[in-house]
Amino acid sequence: MRLLLLSALLISAWAASAQDKTGKRLTGLEKRVTKVEKRVTKLEDGAAQPAAPERQKQAANPITVYFIAKKQIVGQEKLGLKLYLEFENLSPRGFYAFNGTLVFRNEAKAVIWSLPYSHSEPLGSGQKVEVSMGILSDQAKEYLKFVKARAITVSLEKQEVYGAD
């Protein structure tokens, strides 16, 4: 009887230790699966951000400018052009002022005219403001380049913005 009781006790101790090893293996396996899930989630989040360079570009140049039209002006003594531009704030922030260099290009992407520009009126997020500027025939080279150009594009480079927020 003792022998039977002793063998039953040994078998139950062995079964308990086998269950403990199985439990440890399952716990270790669960931890590894959790780590793999975290890595997959990080990879999925990282793959969903190819637009990040676009956001960085917008952050670097939050103000965009569009060329609207050019209009010939004839005065008594001089000829000139009136250029109409539109500035738009692409940033989610509002700005008190901004400045930079306006660069005008023709259809061949050659620079027609480049000049420093500053704007000191508030421009809220998503807002647009129309601006006009003139160029007289005194600036003969630039004036003639504008007259000859069929398609004109403009960009605001080296931007500095002064935020309202």
C-alpha positions as CSV (number, residue, x, y, z in Angstrom):
1,M,0.0,0.0,0.0
2,R,2.8,2.3,0.8
3,L,4.4,1.6,-2.5
4,L,1.2,2.4,-4.3
5,L,0.8,5.6,-2.4
6,L,4.4,6.6,-3.0
7,S,4.2,5.9,-6.7
8,A,0.9,7.9,-7.0
9,L,2.5,10.8,-5.2
10,L,5.5,10.7,-7.5
11,I,3.3,10.6,-10.6
12,S,1.3,13.6,-9.4
13,A,4.5,15.5,-8.7
14,W,5.8,14.7,-12.1
15,A,2.5,15.8,-13.7
16,A,2.6,19.0,-11.8
17,S,6.1,19.8,-12.9
18,A,5.2,18.9,-16.5
19,Q,2.3,21.3,-16.3
20,D,4.6,24.0,-14.8
21,K,7.0,23.6,-17.7
22,T,4.2,23.8,-20.2
23,G,2.9,26.9,-18.5
24,K,6.3,28.5,-18.7
25,R,6.6,27.6,-22.3
26,L,3.2,29.1,-23.1
27,T,4.1,32.3,-21.2
28,G,7.3,32.6,-23.1
29,L,5.5,32.0,-26.3
30,E,2.9,34.6,-25.5
31,K,5.6,37.2,-24.7
32,R,7.3,36.5,-28.1
33,V,4.0,36.8,-29.9
34,T,3.4,40.2,-28.2
35,K,6.8,41.4,-29.2
36,V,6.2,40.4,-32.8
37,E,2.8,42.1,-32.8
38,K,4.4,45.3,-31.6
39,R,7.0,45.2,-34.3
40,V,4.4,44.6,-37.0
41,T,2.4,47.5,-35.7
42,K,5.4,49.8,-35.8
43,L,6.2,48.6,-39.4
44,E,2.6,49.2,-40.4
45,D,2.6,52.7,-38.9
46,G,5.9,53.5,-40.6
47,A,4.7,52.3,-44.0
48,A,1.6,54.6,-43.7
49,Q,3.8,57.7,-43.7
50,P,5.2,58.2,-47.2
51,A,3.5,61.6,-47.2
52,A,5.9,62.8,-44.5
53,P,8.3,64.5,-47.0
54,E,5.3,66.4,-48.3
55,R,4.4,67.6,-44.8
56,Q,8.0,68.6,-44.2
57,K,8.0,70.5,-47.5
58,Q,4.8,72.3,-46.5
59,A,6.3,73.1,-43.1
60,A,9.4,74.5,-44.8
61,N,7.3,76.6,-47.2
62,P,3.9,77.2,-45.6
63,I,3.1,80.1,-48.0
64,T,2.5,79.4,-51.6
65,V,2.1,82.0,-54.3
66,Y,0.2,81.9,-57.6
67,F,0.6,84.1,-60.6
68,I,-2.8,85.4,-61.7
69,A,-2.3,87.9,-64.5
70,K,-0.2,90.6,-66.0
71,K,-1.7,93.8,-67.4
72,Q,0.0,96.4,-69.6
73,I,-0.1,99.9,-68.3
74,V,0.6,102.9,-70.5
75,G,1.3,106.2,-68.9
76,Q,2.3,109.6,-70.3
77,E,6.0,109.1,-69.8
78,K,6.5,105.4,-69.1
79,L,5.2,101.9,-69.9
80,G,4.8,99.3,-67.4
81,L,3.2,96.0,-66.3
82,K,1.0,95.4,-63.3
83,L,1.5,91.9,-61.9
84,Y,-1.3,90.2,-59.9
85,L,-0.3,87.5,-57.4
86,E,-2.2,85.5,-54.8
87,F,-0.6,84.2,-51.6
88,E,-2.1,81.3,-49.7
89,N,-1.3,80.0,-46.3
90,L,-1.1,76.2,-46.4
91,S,-0.2,75.8,-42.8
92,P,-2.7,75.1,-40.0
93,R,-1.2,78.2,-38.2
94,G,-2.0,81.8,-38.8
95,F,0.8,84.3,-39.5
96,Y,1.2,87.9,-38.7
97,A,3.8,88.4,-41.5
98,F,6.0,86.6,-43.9
99,N,8.9,87.4,-46.2
100,G,11.1,85.7,-48.8
101,T,12.3,86.0,-52.3
102,L,9.8,86.1,-55.2
103,V,11.2,84.3,-58.2
104,F,9.4,84.7,-61.5
105,R,10.0,82.1,-64.2
106,N,9.0,81.8,-67.9
107,E,7.7,78.7,-69.7
108,A,11.3,77.4,-70.1
109,K,11.8,77.7,-66.3
110,A,14.4,80.5,-66.8
111,V,14.4,83.2,-64.2
112,I,12.8,86.4,-65.4
113,W,13.0,88.4,-62.2
114,S,13.9,87.8,-58.6
115,L,13.2,90.3,-55.8
116,P,12.9,90.3,-52.0
117,Y,9.3,90.5,-50.8
118,S,7.7,91.0,-47.4
119,H,4.0,91.0,-46.4
120,S,3.0,92.4,-43.0
121,E,-0.8,91.8,-42.8
122,P,-2.2,88.8,-40.9
123,L,-2.9,85.7,-43.0
124,G,-4.9,83.0,-41.2
125,S,-4.8,79.3,-41.9
126,G,-6.1,78.5,-45.4
127,Q,-6.6,82.1,-46.2
128,K,-5.6,83.8,-49.5
129,V,-4.7,87.4,-50.2
130,E,-4.3,89.0,-53.6
131,V,-1.5,91.4,-54.2
132,S,-0.5,93.6,-57.1
133,M,2.9,95.0,-58.0
134,G,4.3,97.0,-60.8
135,I,7.3,96.9,-63.0
136,L,8.2,99.9,-65.2
137,S,10.1,100.1,-68.4
138,D,12.9,101.7,-66.5
139,Q,13.8,98.1,-65.6
140,A,14.2,97.3,-69.3
141,K,15.6,93.8,-69.2
142,E,13.0,92.5,-66.7
143,Y,10.2,94.4,-68.4
144,L,11.0,92.9,-71.8
145,K,11.3,89.4,-70.4
146,F,7.8,89.7,-68.8
147,V,6.4,91.0,-72.1
148,K,7.9,88.1,-74.1
149,A,6.9,85.4,-71.6
150,R,3.7,83.5,-72.5
151,A,3.4,81.5,-69.3
152,I,4.7,82.8,-66.0
153,T,5.1,81.0,-62.8
154,V,6.2,82.4,-59.4
155,S,7.5,80.9,-56.2
156,L,8.3,82.3,-52.8
157,E,11.7,81.0,-51.8
158,K,13.7,81.4,-48.6
159,Q,10.5,81.9,-46.6
160,E,10.4,83.3,-43.1
161,V,7.1,83.4,-41.3
162,Y,6.1,85.1,-38.1
163,G,3.4,83.1,-36.4
164,A,0.4,84.3,-34.6
165,D,0.1,81.2,-32.5
